[in-house]
Amino acid sequence: PASAAPVATHPLAVAPVTGPPSSVDGFVREFLNNLNYEQGVALSSSSPNDRYLALAYTVRDYLMARWLEDQRRQREVQAKGVCYLSAEYLLGRQLDNNLLAARLTDIATEAMAACGIDIDDLRQLEVEPGLGNGGLGRLAACFIDSLATMSVPSTGYGLRYEYGIFRQTFVDGEQIEQPDAWLTLGSPWEFPHPEAAQTIGFGGYTEKYDDEGVARSRWVPGWTVQAVPYNYMVPGYHNGRVNTLRLWSAVASSAFDLRIFNAGDYAEAVRAQTFAENISKVLYPEDSTPQGKELRLQQQYFFVAASIHDFLEHSLSPDFDLANLPDRVIFQLNDTHPVIAVPELMRVLVDEKGMKWDAAWAITQQCFAYTCHTLLPEALEMWSVDLLGRLLPRHLEIIYRINDEFLAAVRERFGDDEMRIRNMSIIADFPERSVRMAFLATVAGAKVNGVAELHSQLLREKVLPDFDEFYPGKFTNVTNGVTPRRFVRLANPGLASLITEALGAGWTVDLERLRGLEAFAEDPEFRAKFAEVKAANKRRLSDVLRTRDGFEVSDGHMLDVMVKRLHEYKRQMLKVLHIVTLYEGIASGRVAAADVQPRTFIFGAKAAPGYVMAKRIIHLINAVGSVVNADPRVEGRLQVLFPPNYNVTLAERVIPAADLSEQISLAGKEASGTGNMKFALSGALTIGTDDGANVEIRQLVGDDNFFLFGMTEPEVEALWAKGYKPSDFYQADEGLRRAIDLIASGAFSGGDRSTFEPIVSNLLYDDRFMVLADYASYIAAQARVDAAYADQDAWTRSSILNVARSGFFSSDRSIRDYIDRIWHTPPVL
Ligand code: KOT
């Protein structure tokens, strides 16, 4: 990033904002230039990868002038902006998104054709940046898209992992993880700026010193790492805006190396280098179950410290009065992963800028806001005081002082209610003395939000009730959303054309306009076209699964899809029990295959590598698939497909083809879900519990167009209170008994009863997520699905209504809510 001081004096120092000529000829010229001068090859001798890179460079070049202009303007205008701090960005492929944003899709397609290249072949070569685990990272990617499209001054900050989420393969049905070396063939979308590196300290000690009669503290780090920024363009849709995503990469500090080199230990110095560079080496693959690993804390501090310093240095003028910082920035904390930013800003303001504690704290409390993405107790991050004190001693002191002052205020308000004090303390004493990051974020944040109405309500009432009482007005809700550019326009071009034909083009940036489709749901001609789009999407999916995985998707089947991380709370096991129930009916001869509604079940799911039960469930799904798909008695009417390595790219093909969306978490466990929104916007009907954003989807699409089942959250609580015995449900339900017995019998494990025994006993004797309690209700709801699907025309009508009524779930609306309720950062047009 350029410094605030202007250096451009020559009239050509800033490229004209138009960029290269928007013509096929112009594009061909740029493309060949890039092929020759960047890749160093002639067209005739270029590899497909050369061509992909040259194409990417060309698209980039068209966006460049806008990008430079927006960076200049962002500095000039000095408007309040958002710094979105997120440890994850699950971006998906960039080429199509950037072509679309820059209105270059047609030109680029023709230009490639003029060079004898099928642009589709190049699309397939892009390795998606999988710098996230699932919902939380994908949400961040949707949000930066919306921020750019809505012209909100903002920067996304995060980590440039050298290895993103692992590549999943199956060996004998079991998950094997492979490294995701996404950078090896070149990364045309990023711009490294080693000259703008930040120095990040770790370890060492703190000391008190006398500053002209004022007692101060300072941190003397034991070692440092360089944080090198890599900038990515984030183009808005058709608005000429290009925002920045800045991801940090760790490089060894030369000073640090020198000391060791001078000691004559060359090998040790090189080792130290890799030690430093480990920080941004790999994304931790746990979703909603973080492990308290030291390297993870290093990652967190590394990227937030670099981001805060970067913002203060490059976005503010040198004479800026930091007392006014809240007028210029809001740091949005994407869950607790970046919360160490809070003591870091305090340290900078107090120790480095010499500000008084109280003034610095008042500023800090206005500069942060916190989004919570979970309710699972095991997902609430805690860092041991021991580890924090070793790695970030000054930050620990600051956290203690924040806590002391906070608890003093609590005492003042509520008296010496020791129970309450202990429950609210940022420092927990058991099982180990540790820092509760969610509490720190809540105390420091101007606002705290959950990600769906139900989640925000439970957050206030169940997880942080004392804080809600102490800070009236601090808690709010912002229901999640998804970007219609990627998930409708790009992923579902057939539907997009149909919508544009019916409603005109404005819906892509004003998704509530989809309401206009309600009237078309009553038009048989429109329904026929809509059904044809769905059929075409299924063929597109078939093609992908054939080339990607060698699968043959059966024709004429309902596509019943469950794609999301593998987690017990999401209850893939409930889906398995449904499939086994259908299969057992046929295999036992009680049900004629001909009477079964033909269905293809598609799963996509990665399990955290250390999550043993999740991996067993993956194994079971594959095992059930092998048996069901091969059994002639099924007559091909049931099919189970589990393509490995579910990612954004595959989601873009699977979701538009789906008829039925499985959103079946135990009520109260899924904070929001965002897949559920993508399915509804693609015309899939949802079978779901009253959980997360399902609640809002159902309210909007209407009960007639949604298959609700299962206990409500209060009913779940009541059953726990009464005492839950899963084996009672097993005993009482014959269908359930048959399904579980079949799994236990070894029918899916070559007769070996031990393979899936841990799953069976977990269900019968533990079942933390009440799979057995919701089984009967789920099976009944699936019967309603079958009946509804039998009337194809009525189903299509419901499907259209799902699309028409899901405009609320645009991430543009989420961002508008953030602006109104939390950020107060109006667009700068
Ligand atoms: C991960 C680690 C710690 C705490 C929370 C998480 C987390 C939560 N990771 N992903 N989530 C999901 O975030 C999505 C976006 O808000 C939600 O839709 C989804 O329900 C969460 O599970």
Residues whose N, C-alpha, C, O or C-beta is under 5 A from the ligand:
A	BS01	KOT	G135 L136 L139 D287 S288 T289 P290 D335 H373 T374 A379 V451 E670 A671 S672 G673 T674
